[in-house]
Amino acid sequence: MEDIRDIYAEIAELRAELAHCIRRERRETQLRLVQALTEADHRQREAEVT
């Protein structure tokens, strides 16, 4: 369960970072956010199965 909390902490950090990014950094951060959200969804589904 700790892994899920870690990914949500990363998501919160990335969202905060987006608020302060210039355009190029913003695109990179948005990509990382999408990847983190996808990973969180994957981990949550795995946790529900086990």
N, C-alpha and C positions, 0 to 999 in steps of 0.2 A: 504493500500500500504506500510505502514511502516513495517509491518511484513515481507514482501518480502525483503526489504532492510536489515532487521536484519539478516535474514537467509543467505543472500549473504555476509554480513560482517563476519558471523561465518564461512562460507565456505572459505573466504580469509584467515582468521586467522588459520584455520586448515591446509590449504595448506602451509602457512608459517611455521607452527609448524612441518610439515612433513619434511621440509628441514633440521631440526636440531635434529631429533629424533634418538635414538638408535633403533636397530631392533625390540625389543619387544614393545616399545612405538610406533614405526612406525605402527605396525599392529593395535594397538588400535586406533591410530589417523586416520588411513585409514578407519577403520570401522565407526568411528564417522563422517568422511567426506562423506562416502557413505550415511549414514543416513541423514546428512544435505542436501545433493544433492537431495535425494528422497523427503525430506520434502519441499524443495524449489520448486521442480517440482509439488508437490501436491498443494502447496499454489498458484502457478502461474495458474494452471488449475482451481482452485476454483475462482480466481480473474477474469479469462476469462469468466466463466459461469455467474457470477453476474454482 
